[in-house]
Amino acid sequence: MTTNAPITVAYGDGIGPEIMKASLKIMQEAGAQLDIETIEIGEQVYLRGNTSGIESGAWDSLRRTKVLYKAPITTPQGGGYKSLNVTIRKTMGLFANVRPCESFFPFIETKHPLMDTVIIRENEEDLYAGIEHRQTAEVYQTLKLVSRPGTEKIIRYAFEYARRNNRKKVTAFTKDNIMKFTDGLFHKVFREIAAEYPEIEHEHWIIDIGAAKLADRPEQFDVIVSLNLYGDIISDVTAQLTGSVGLGASANIGQHMAMFEAIHGSAPDIAGRGIANPSGLLLAGVMMLVHLGQPEVAEKIHNAWYVTIEKGIHTGDIYNANISKEHVGTSEFTDAVIANLGKMPDTIKAVNYSAPEDDPISKSIELKSMPPSDKQLIGADVFIDWDEADRNPDTIGKNLAAAANGDGIELIMITNRGQKVYPDGAPETFCTDHWRCRFHRPDQSPITHQQLIGLLQRVTDGGFDFIKTEGLYTFDGVPGFSLGQGQ
């Protein structure tokens, strides 16, 4: 006797309730064994004053079931509301976002009939840490945080996914020609881990040309692994290349929990009209059933969906008068999939899900321990709000150098938005009211935190408003900070 699998279901906002009811109906008819707990998340929770969009009782359900099947939600307009998806992913450690994107030509119109690409996106860090500040009247800041453990987890997951799913190549997308520390770390770890999988081809592309190649010839890619922001963007682009973002499904995998969802939004403009395509959420449910140890049910649903697509029974987002046979709404599409349960596609390659592995990828990730580094503080970047009328870098530079001198620590350079403007800046460089001022001893010998505090006191006594500092460290003698542009 099969034991029902506990799951938590969130019906969401906009078209969410419609496509969730449709997906669950298909699963029930296919024989899925599920014990469902329902939670409320999203717009109404936000509007009750909860800025995260999820209440404490919902967390209890997630910890009980360890699986969330989630419809799209609406985040109210205006400031102060945090992304619910990001909150759940980071809180529950869902570090891997897996998004398969496959073309279904000739049944769904696409310019890329051979595409079969999986995007594996890091889910917990990068710019999605959401750490932002307004620092001056003119300048706002977002912190990009990339860790070695987070990087190693997602890259190792990508190679394990490729190995276990008979994929031949893993490609990394970064921008390490510009962000040499954060994206540079991702590329470095990618090369290290790739060496452990000699049977799998690996390559690296800078994100801009890589995305261009992906949009032009996606069939050249197999598994793509990338940082959070890049992965978010390219997964939507890749899904659209299949013919519709409405087909895109997403699994968010962690070591303790998993979340399954469509990649599209709540589409409030079509809510209640009965025309939404439930495919993305349904295919996410297929991934969920495999995860839950019900591969036979997942296989039955997926192949029935293929048959429905082959027969040309299409919702409006993928309907094409030259290809499709029936233009249907949500309910009719759902009934068609149910009618095709047990049937096999003729042209699209049928799926054959094997039994789930005893050792899921997420639980087999082992991080390497890193030896301790000799970390030395040698100076600081002091960020200053200064808005004199002419914004002359020589004026702030000379005055600040005189005011801050002491303990052998000197003003080495000033940058404005990353570009060196003092000493010997270019007169053409446009400057804002936000200045990064780098201090250390000329020989870069270590300083103490007390000496750093003394530096900040001298800066303040000189009449300068410092916003924040960033310590300048060396690790085993190697600088842990970038040069200024033009330095």
C-alpha positions in Angstrom: 0.0 0.0 0.0 1.4 3.4 -1.0 1.7 5.9 1.7 0.4 9.4 0.9 3.1 12.0 0.6 2.5 15.1 2.7 2.8 18.4 0.7 2.0 22.0 1.4 0.0 23.8 -1.3 -0.3 27.5 -1.8 -3.0 28.6 -4.3 -1.4 32.0 -4.8 -2.9 35.1 -6.5 -4.1 36.1 -10.0 -4.4 33.0 -12.1 -2.8 31.0 -9.3 -6.0 29.4 -7.9 -7.2 28.4 -11.4 -4.0 26.7 -12.5 -3.4 25.1 -9.1 -7.0 23.5 -9.2 -6.3 22.3 -12.7 -3.0 20.8 -11.8 -4.2 19.1 -8.7 -7.2 17.7 -10.6 -4.9 16.1 -13.1 -2.7 14.6 -10.4 -5.7 13.2 -8.6 -7.0 11.6 -11.7 -3.5 10.2 -12.5 -3.4 8.5 -9.1 -1.0 10.7 -7.2 -0.9 9.8 -3.5 -0.9 13.2 -1.7 -1.8 14.5 1.8 -2.3 18.2 1.2 -2.0 21.0 3.7 -3.0 24.5 2.4 -1.4 27.8 3.4 -2.1 31.3 2.4 0.8 33.4 1.1 1.1 36.4 -1.2 -0.9 39.5 -1.8 -3.5 39.3 1.0 -0.8 38.5 3.6 1.3 41.4 2.4 -1.8 43.7 2.7 -2.4 42.6 6.2 0.9 44.2 7.1 3.3 41.3 6.8 6.1 42.6 4.6 7.5 39.1 3.8 4.1 37.8 2.4 4.1 34.7 4.6 2.9 34.2 8.2 4.4 32.1 11.0 1.9 29.2 10.7 2.9 28.7 7.1 6.5 28.0 8.1 5.2 25.3 10.5 3.5 23.6 7.6 6.6 23.7 5.4 8.7 22.2 8.1 6.2 19.4 8.5 5.8 18.4 4.9 9.2 19.6 3.5 7.6 20.2 0.1 5.8 23.3 -1.2 3.8 23.3 -4.3 3.3 26.9 -5.0 1.2 28.9 -7.5 2.3 32.4 -8.6 1.7 35.2 -6.2 1.3 39.0 -6.5 3.6 41.4 -4.7 1.7 44.7 -4.1 3.2 47.8 -5.8 5.2 50.2 -3.7 8.2 49.9 -1.4 8.8 47.9 1.7 7.6 44.5 0.4 10.3 41.7 0.2 10.2 39.0 -2.5 8.4 36.0 -1.1 10.2 33.6 -3.4 13.6 34.9 -2.3 12.5 34.7 1.4 11.4 31.1 1.1 14.4 30.0 -0.9 16.9 31.6 1.5 15.1 30.7 4.7 14.8 27.1 3.8 18.2 26.7 2.1 16.8 26.0 -1.4 20.1 26.6 -3.0 19.5 25.1 -6.5 16.9 26.4 -8.9 16.4 23.8 -11.7 14.5 24.9 -14.9 14.3 22.5 -17.8 13.5 24.3 -21.1 12.6 22.1 -24.1 11.1 22.8 -27.5 8.1 20.9 -28.8 8.4 21.6 -32.5 6.4 21.2 -34.7 3.5 21.3 -32.3 4.4 24.6 -30.6 5.9 27.4 -32.8 9.5 28.1 -32.1 12.6 29.2 -34.0 14.6 26.7 -32.1 13.2 23.2 -32.6 16.2 21.3 -31.2 16.5 23.1 -27.9 16.7 20.9 -24.8 18.5 23.0 -22.1 18.5 23.0 -18.3 19.2 26.1 -16.4 20.6 25.6 -12.9 20.7 28.8 -11.0 22.2 29.6 -7.7 19.4 30.6 -5.4 20.6 32.1 -2.1 23.1 34.9 -2.6 24.5 37.3 -5.3 22.5 40.6 -5.6 19.4 38.8 -4.4 20.7 39.2 -0.8 18.7 42.4 -1.2 21.1 44.5 0.9 20.6 48.0 -0.3 21.3 51.5 1.0 20.8 55.1 0.0 24.2 56.6 0.8 24.1 60.1 -0.5 21.5 62.4 -2.1 22.5 60.9 -5.5 23.9 57.4 -4.9 22.2 54.2 -4.0 24.0 50.9 -3.3 23.3 47.1 -3.7 25.8 44.6 -2.2 26.7 41.6 -4.3 27.6 38.8 -2.0 29.1 35.6 -3.4 30.5 32.9 -1.1 32.8 30.0 -1.8 30.4 27.4 -0.1 27.4 28.8 -2.0 29.3 28.6 -5.3 30.7 25.2 -4.7 27.2 23.8 -3.8 25.5 25.0 -7.0 28.3 24.1 -9.4 28.7 20.6 -7.9 24.9 20.2 -8.1 25.1 21.1 -11.8 27.7 18.5 -12.6 25.9 15.8 -10.5 22.7 16.7 -12.3 24.4 16.3 -15.7 26.0 13.0 -14.6 22.7 11.5 -13.3 20.6 12.7 -16.2 23.0 11.6 -19.0 23.8 15.2 -20.0 27.0 15.8 -21.9 28.1 19.3 -21.2 27.9 22.0 -18.4 28.4 25.7 -19.3 29.1 28.4 -16.7 28.0 32.0 -17.4 29.7 34.8 -15.4 31.0 38.4 -15.9 34.4 37.8 -14.4 36.1 40.1 -16.8 34.6 43.0 -14.8 33.7 41.5 -11.4 37.0 39.7 -10.8 36.4 38.7 -7.2 32.8 37.6 -7.1 32.2 36.3 -10.6 35.9 35.4 -10.6 35.4 33.1 -7.7 32.5 31.4 -9.5 34.6 30.8 -12.6 37.6 29.5 -10.5 35.5 27.0 -8.5 33.8 25.9 -11.8 37.2 25.0 -13.3 38.2 23.1 -10.1 35.0 21.1 -9.9 34.9 20.4 -13.7 38.2 18.6 -13.3 36.5 16.0 -11.1 34.0 15.1 -13.9 36.3 14.4 -16.9 33.5 12.6 -18.7 31.4 15.8 -18.9 32.4 18.5 -21.3 32.7 22.0 -19.7 32.9 25.5 -21.0 32.6 29.1 -19.8 31.1 32.2 -21.4 31.0 35.8 -20.4 27.3 36.4 -19.6 26.6 38.9 -22.4 28.0 36.9 -25.3 26.8 33.7 -23.7 23.2 35.0 -23.5 23.4 36.2 -27.1 24.6 32.7 -28.2 21.8 31.1 -26.1 19.2 33.3 -27.7 20.6 32.6 -31.2 21.4 28.8 -31.0 20.2 27.3 -27.7 20.7 23.8 -29.1 24.4 24.3 -28.5 23.8 24.3 -24.7 23.0 21.4 -22.5 23.2 22.3 -18.8 23.9 25.9 -17.9 25.0 26.9 -14.3 25.1 30.6 -13.3 24.8 33.1 -10.5 21.5 34.1 -9.1 20.7 37.2 -11.2 22.1 35.9 -14.5 20.3 32.6 -14.0 17.0 34.3 -13.3 17.2 36.3 -16.6 18.5 33.5 -18.9 16.0 31.0 -17.6 13.1 33.3 -18.6 14.7 34.0 -21.9 15.3 30.2 -22.5 11.7 29.4 -21.5 10.3 31.9 -24.0 12.5 30.4 -26.7 10.5 27.2 -26.3 7.3 29.1 -27.4 5.9 30.4 -24.2 7.1 31.3 -20.6 3.8 29.6 -19.7 5.4 26.2 -20.3 8.3 26.8 -17.8 8.5 24.8 -14.6 10.9 25.2 -11.8 12.2 23.1 -8.9 13.9 24.7 -5.9 16.0 22.1 -4.2 17.7 22.2 -0.8 19.0 19.7 1.7 15.9 19.8 3.9 13.1 21.0 1.7 12.0 21.5 -1.9 9.6 24.0 -3.6 8.0 23.5 -7.1 6.4 26.3 -9.1 5.8 27.7 -12.5 8.3 30.3 -13.6 5.7 32.9 -14.8 3.9 35.5 -12.7 0.4 35.7 -11.4 -0.9 37.5 -14.6 -3.7 39.4 -12.8 -4.9 40.9 -16.1 -6.3 37.5 -17.2 -7.3 36.1 -13.8 -10.8 34.7 -13.6 -11.2 34.5 -17.4 -10.5 30.8 -17.6 -7.9 31.2 -20.3 -4.6 30.6 -18.3 -2.3 27.8 -19.3 -1.7 25.5 -16.4 1.2 23.7 -18.1 4.1 25.4 -16.2 2.6 24.6 -12.8 1.6 21.1 -13.9 5.1 20.3 -15.2 6.5 21.6 -11.9 4.1 19.1 -10.3 5.6 16.4 -12.4 9.0 17.3 -11.0 7.5 17.2 -7.5 6.1 13.7 -8.0 9.5 12.4 -9.1 11.0 14.0 -6.0 8.3 12.4 -3.8 9.0 8.9 -5.1 6.0 8.6 -7.4 7.8 8.4 -10.8 5.1 6.3 -12.5 2.4 8.9 -11.8 4.8 11.7 -13.0 5.5 9.7 -16.2 1.8 9.2 -16.9 1.0 12.9 -16.5 4.0 14.1 -18.5 3.2 11.7 -21.4 -0.5 12.7 -21.3 0.6 16.3 -21.6 2.8 15.5 -24.6 -0.2 13.8 -26.3 -2.4 16.8 -25.6 0.2 19.1 -27.2 0.6 16.8 -30.1 -3.1 16.8 -30.8 -3.0 20.5 -31.1 -5.2 21.2 -28.1 -3.7 24.5 -27.0 -4.4 27.5 -24.8 -4.2 31.0 -26.1 -0.5 31.6 -25.2 0.6 28.9 -27.6 -2.3 28.7 -30.0 -1.3 29.2 -33.7 -4.0 28.9 -36.3 -1.5 27.2 -38.7 -0.5 24.5 -36.2 -3.1 24.1 -33.5 -6.3 22.2 -33.8 -8.3 23.5 -30.9 -8.2 26.8 -29.0 -9.1 25.9 -25.4 -9.3 27.5 -22.0 -7.9 26.2 -18.7 -10.7 23.8 -18.0 -10.8 22.3 -21.4 -7.1 21.8 -21.5 -7.2 20.1 -18.1 -9.9 17.7 -19.3 -7.9 16.9 -22.4 -4.8 16.0 -20.4 -7.0 13.8 -18.1 -8.5 12.1 -21.2 -5.0 11.3 -22.4 -3.7 9.7 -19.2 -2.3 6.3 -20.1 -1.5 7.3 -23.7 1.9 7.7 -25.3 3.0 10.5 -27.7 3.7 9.6 -31.3 6.4 12.2 -32.2 7.6 13.8 -29.0 10.0 11.4 -27.2 8.1 9.9 -24.3 9.5 10.2 -20.8 10.5 7.3 -18.7 11.2 8.3 -15.1 13.3 5.9 -13.1 12.7 5.3 -9.5 14.2 8.1 -7.3 17.7 7.7 -6.1 18.3 6.7 -2.5 21.0 9.5 -2.4 19.4 12.7 -3.8 21.8 15.1 -5.3 21.1 17.8 -2.8 22.0 15.5 0.1 25.2 14.2 -1.5 26.8 17.6 -1.8 30.0 17.6 0.3 31.9 20.9 0.6 35.7 20.9 0.8 37.2 22.3 3.9 39.4 25.2 3.2 42.7 25.8 5.1 42.8 28.9 7.2 44.3 32.0 5.6 46.7 34.5 7.1 44.4 37.5 7.0 46.0 40.9 7.5 44.3 44.3 7.7 46.4 46.8 5.8 44.0 49.8 5.3 40.5 50.9 4.4 38.3 52.3 1.7 36.4 55.2 3.4 33.3 56.3 1.5 32.5 60.0 1.9 29.5 62.1 1.1 31.0 65.4 -0.3 29.2 67.8 -2.5 31.1 71.0 -2.9 30.0 73.2 -5.7 32.6 72.3 -8.3 33.1 68.7 -7.1 36.8 69.0 -7.9 38.6 65.8 -7.0 41.8 67.7 -6.3 40.0 69.8 -3.7 38.7 66.8 -1.7 41.9 64.9 -2.3 44.3 67.6 -0.9 42.0 68.5 2.0 41.4 64.9 3.0 45.0 63.9 2.7 46.0 66.7 5.0 43.3 66.0 7.5 43.7 62.2 7.7 47.5 61.9 7.8 48.7 59.9 10.8 50.2 56.5 11.9 52.0 56.4 8.6 48.6 55.9 6.8 48.2 57.9 3.7 45.5 58.7 1.2 46.4 56.6 -1.8 43.6 57.4 -4.3 40.0 58.5 -4.6 37.5 56.9 -7.0 34.1 58.2 -8.1 31.7 55.4 -9.1 34.8 53.2 -9.4 36.8 55.4 -11.6 40.1 56.9 -10.2 39.8 60.7 -10.1 42.6 61.5 -7.6 45.5 61.9 -7.9 46.0 62.6 -11.6 42.3 62.1 -12.6 41.0 63.1 -16.0 39.1 66.4 -16.2 36.4 64.8 -18.4 35.3 62.3 -15.7 31.8 63.0 -14.4 31.6 62.9 -10.6 28.7 62.4 -8.2 28.6 63.3 -4.4 29.9 59.8 -3.5 33.7 59.3 -3.1 35.7 56.1 -2.3 38.9 57.2 -0.5 41.6 54.5 -0.2 44.0 54.7 2.8 46.9 52.5 3.6 50.6 52.7 4.3 52.8 53.1 1.2 54.4 49.7 1.9 51.0 48.1 2.6 52.2 46.9 6.0 49.5 45.8 8.5 47.6 48.2 10.7 45.5 47.6 13.8 41.7 48.2 14.1 42.6 50.8 16.7 44.7 52.7 14.1 41.7 52.4 11.6 39.5 54.0 14.3 42.0 56.7 14.7 41.9 57.3 10.9 38.2 57.6 10.9 38.4 60.1 13.8 40.8 62.2 11.9 38.5 62.1 8.8 35.6 63.3 11.0 37.6 66.0 12.7 38.6 67.2 9.2 34.9 68.0 8.5 34.2 65.0 6.3 31.0 62.9 6.4 32.1 59.2 6.0 29.3 56.9 5.1 30.9 53.5 5.6 34.2 51.7 5.4 35.5 48.6 3.8 38.5 47.0 5.3 41.4 46.3 3.0 42.8 42.8 3.7 45.4 40.5 2.4 44.9 36.8 2.5 48.2 34.8 2.5 49.8 38.0 1.2 47.4 38.3 -1.8 45.2 41.5 -1.8 41.6 40.8 -1.2 40.4 44.0 -3.0 40.2 45.3 -6.5 42.1 48.3 -8.0 40.3 51.4 -8.9 39.4 51.7 -12.6 42.3 53.5 -14.1 44.6 53.0 -11.0 
